[in-house]
């Protein structure tokens, strides 16, 4: 068996080479050969000195000079991928296709806002696109099959583009990226980039990695991400109506629903950020705003200390949840109150609500404010108590009908659908 030399021998040889490479003088003393004992002593002393201090970075590179900053001068440490690496996106064109719910429409606007700041251009012509991003839905099998079929078409187009000087990258965003990451990356190998609903900030880096010929993925779910500091960019004129996302995720864990696993836990956007966006839309002439969330009326902001309290969250009478009752925070009624005051002439709607989150204060506020539409979307999953229990909906048929009666009692002539 071959015997390996200890690692420190490398340092000894390195020290010897440095000693041998020192400039020679022309004196007789320099030409007098040193005894073997003296040579060993010099090498040994040099080795001990180098072991004590270690080699410097400059010992491993050639012809490089390093200028140290002056005292008090601050220099920023470069990141793993410096900004300059992805600012080459100045001439790159991105094409979006959006599938599924209104939340995906808002996510498209968020993703575009992030890429736009990094220098990307947006195109409505697929043939001109350097990057194609599909914002996907996984709520039903048919929705996913639509994406699989589209990926086959885009892959064929991508192969044709490989013969040109402008290759195309394909990315999957949203719920399908979260649910089918293994199939999309490893088995089918149809995509270059995967980004889950909480990873849109990472899109510039992922696209930079993909440009290097590697697949890039970030599908980590977050307990905090709400994109509160990113103002969505609407690509085309939306007329006089707009959507405003107020919360993300869901905690209800209904037995048939995938949303908690693709969108993560509930977290609400700070109320100040929501009001800023609503005011901006009002200034632009928007006359109707729809507040969005996977469970929109379970909104609960706890971003500031004064919002904490011991008060328990109120539910509709006769309803319960599988999770522990939450405490404190600004609730949906608080948000609805402040949003409706931004512009009294702006109509306010919201979707999609859960029947459990219609306490009386929400209903009274809707009845009181003229600009809050009296239309309430109230999902009815089943009329069978046995099925409702199996679905983990947290209510019975009788409790649901009592809620409908309560809505009609408090709100004059409501539209319940």
N, C-alpha and C positions, 0 to 999 in steps of 0.2 A: 504493500500500500504506500502511495506517495505521501511523504511528510510535508505538511504546509509550514512555511516559515512564519514566525510570529509577525504581527502587523508592524511592530516598532522597527523592524529591519528596514522598512521603506523609509522611515524618517532618518535612519542612520545613513542610508545611501544618499538621501537628499542633502543631508548635512555635509557629507563628504564631497558631493558635487559642488556645492556652494563654496566649500573651502578651496577646491581645486580650481574653480573659475575665478578666484580673486586675481587682480592684476599682479604680474611679476615685475620685480625690479631688476636692474642690470648690475647690481653690486655682486662682489665675490661671494658674500654671505648667502645671497639668494641662489647662487649656482652651486653652493655646497650642499650635497644631498643630506637631508636630515636622517637621523637614525630611525630604525623602525620603532623603537620605544617612544621617541619624541613624536613621531607621526601618530601613533596610537593615542598618545596623551592629548594631542591637539584635537583629533577626531572625537575622543571621549568627552573632552571639555565642551566642544561645539555641540555634541549630541545632547548633553545634559542641559545646555543653555536653550537649545531649541525645544526640548521637551518641556521646559519650564514655561516658555512663552508661547510655543506653538507657531506654525507657519502663518503668514499673513495672506490675505486674499490676493495681493499683488504677486505672491510667489507662484500662483497657479495660472496667471495670465501673462501675455507677452505684449509689450509695447503699449501699455495702457497707463495713463497718468490720472490720478484722482485728485481733484481739488476739493479740499474740505471747506465748509462754509465758515465765514468769520463768526466770532463770538457774538451771540445774540441773534444771528441770522437764522430764520426758520425755513426749513425745506420740507416739503410734503413727501411722505413716503408713497411710492407708486403702488397702486393696487395690483391685484393678481392679473387682471386684464385692464390696462390703462384705457382711459377714455378715448385716446387717439386711435386705438385699434378698431373701435366700432364707429368712429365718425366718418369712415369711408362710405357710410350709408347714404351720403348726400345725393347720389344719383340713382339709388335703388328705389324701385316702385313696388308697392305692396297692394295686394288685392284681397279683399275680405268677402267671405260668404258666411251669412249668419243663418242658423237654423234654430228652431225651438221658440222659447218663451221670450217675453219682453226683457227679462233679465239678461238674456244673451245679446239683445240689441244694445243695452247699456254697457255690457262688457266689451262689445265691439268698439264703442265710443271711447272707453277707457284705454283699451289696447292701442287704438289709433292715436290717442293723446300722448301715450308714452313713446311710441315709435316716431311720431312727428317731431318731438323734442330732440330726438337723436338724428334727425336729418333725413328720415325716410319721406318719400313722396307717395301719394295714394293715387291709384288708377282704377277706373271703372272698366277697363279693357283687359280681360284675362290674358290675351295674347301678348300684351306689353309687360306683364307682371314678372318681376324677378323673385318675388316671394308671394305665395298663395297661402292664406290663413283661413281655415274653416273653424268657425265658432260653433261648437256642436252641442247636441242634446242627447241624453241617455234615458229619458223618462219612459220611452216605449221602444220595443224591438224594431218597429218600423222606422223610427227616427234614426236608429243606428244603421239599419240596412241602407238607408238613403245615403249616409256618409260613406259606407263601404263601396257602394256603386260609384259615388263621385270620386273616391280615391283611385279607383281603377282607371277612370277617364283621365284624371290629372297625371297619373303615373305614365300613361301612354304619351301624353303631351310632354312630360318631362324628358322621356327618352328621346323624343325628336329634338328637343332643345339641347341635348347633350352634344349634338353635332355642330352646334353654333357656338359662338363666343359668349353667349348670355345664358348660362345654366339657370334652372329654376329650382327653388327650394319650396317644399310643402310642409306646412305646419298644422297641427290639430290643437285647438284651444278648447277649454271648457270641460263639461261633464264627461264626455267620451274619452278625453285624454286621461282623466282621473280614473275612470273605470276600466279601460282596456289598454293600459300602458304597455303591458307585456306583449299582447297580441300585435299592437301597432308597431312597436319597435323591433321586437325579436323575431316573431313568427312571420308576419307579412312583409316587414321592412319597406313599408310604403311611404313613410314620412321621415323628414329630417329633424323636425322640432316638435316637442310635446310641451304644452304649458297648461297646468290645471287652473281652475278659477281664481286661486290665490297667488299665482305666479306670474302675472302679467308684467310686473315691474322688471322681471328677469328676462323679458323677451329680447332686448338688444344683445345681451350676453349670449343667450341661446342661439340667436341667429349668427353671431360672430363665430361661435364654435362650429355651427353647421357649415359656414363658409370654408372652414378648414377641412371639410370632408368627413366630419364625424356627426353621428346622431347626438342630439342634445335634448335633455329632458329635465323638467322641474314640475313635479306634481304634488309637492308638499302642501298640505292643508294648514291653515293658520287659525289661531284662536283670536287674532287681533285685526287682521287685514280687512279694511273697509274701503280703501282707496279714497279716503276722505279728503286728502290733499290734492287729488288729481281731478281737475275739472274736465268732464267728458266733452269731446269734440263731436258735434253733429255733422256728419258728412254732407247730407243733403237737407234742404229746407223741409221742416216737418210741419209746415202750416202754422196753426195757432195752438197746437198741443205738444206736450213733451212729457217724457218719463223722468222721474227722479228716484234713484235707488236710495233707500233709507236704512236697509239692513241686509245681511247676508246669512245664509245657512239656516238650519232648522234643528230643533231639539226634540221634536215630537216623536220620532222613531216609530211611525206607523209601520205595521208589519209588511206592507206591500210596496213601500216607497224607498227609492234609492237616494233621495236628495241629501239626507244627512251624511251619506258616504261619499258623495261627489261634490257637495258644496260645504260640508263641514258644519261645525257648531254655530249656533246663533251668536252674532255680534252686531251691534248697532252703530251706525255712523253718528258722530257728534252732531248735535242739533244745530250748532253754529254753522257747520259746513253745509248742512241741508238748507238752512235759511239763506245762506249766501248764494247757493245755486238757484233757488226759487226766485230770489230778488233779481239775479242776472237774467233769468228767463222772462220775468215781468218787464224788465227794461228793454228786452228784445221784442216785446209785443206779444209774447205767448199768453193766451187767454185761458188755457186749461192745463193743469198739471196732474199727472197720475203718480202717486207714491207707490214704489215697488218694493217687494220683498218676498222671499219664499214663504214667510209667515208674517206678513206685513204688520198686522195689528198686535204682534207680540213685541214690538219695538220697546227697547229698554236701554237707555243710555246711562252708563256708570263711569264715564270718562273722567269725571271730576269728583273730588272728595265730598263736596256738598250734596252730591246726588245720592250718597249712601244714606240709608235709613233702615229702621227695623220693620217698616211697613211691608206687609206681604202683598204680592201681586194679586189683584182681583181678577177672577175669571167669571164667565157667564154662569148663572145659577144652574146647578145640576151637572156641571162639567168638571173634569179632573184631568190630571196629567200623570204620566208614568215617572216623571222626574220630580224632584223635590221642589216645593213652592219657592219661587225666587223672591228676593227682598230688595227693596230700595230701587233707586234709579228714576229717571224721567220716563213716563210711560207714553203709550200711543196717544192718549187723550191730551197730554201736555204738548206733544209735537204737533198734533192736528190743530190745537188751539193757536200755536204760534205761526204755523204755516198759513192758516186762514187769515191771519192779520197782515201778512206781507202786502197783499193787494186784494182789497175787498171785492174787486171786479174779476178776479181770477177764480175760475171754478176748480175745486179740489176733489179728486177721486183717489181711490187706493185699491190695490190688488196685489197678491191674493191673500185674503184673510182666512183665519181659522175660526170656526164657530165658538170655540172656547174663550176667545179674547174679545168678547163684546160685553164688557161690564156696563152698568147703567150710565156711568159718566161719559163713555164714548157715545152712546146713543143720544143722550141729552145734548151733547155738544153738536152732533150732526143736526139735530132738530133745531138748535138755536141759531147756527150760522147759516146765512143765506147762500154763501158761496161754496159750502160743502154739499156736494150732490147727494140727493136722497136715494141714491141707488146703491144697494148693498148686495155684493156677490156672496152667497152663502152656500158653500159646497154641501151637497147631500150625497154622501157616499153609499148609504144603504138605509132601507126602512126596517131592517131586521136587527134586533138587539143581539142576536147570536153572531151575526156577521160583523156588526160594529165592534163587538168584543174581540173577535178574532183579528180584526183590522187594527186593534189598539187605538181606537179613535177617542176614547175617554168620555163618551156620553152614550145615552140611550136614545131611542126613538122619541120617547116622551119628553126628554130634556130638550131635544132639538125643536120639537113642536112648541114647547113653552117659550123658547127663544124667539121663534118666529112671531108668536103672539105678543111677546114683550116689545119687539121691534115695531110692530104695527100699533101698539098702544102708545109708545113714546114718540115715534116719528110719524107725523101726519102724511098719509098717502105715500108710504115708501115703495120703492121698486125693489123687490126681493127676487133675486134670480140665482 
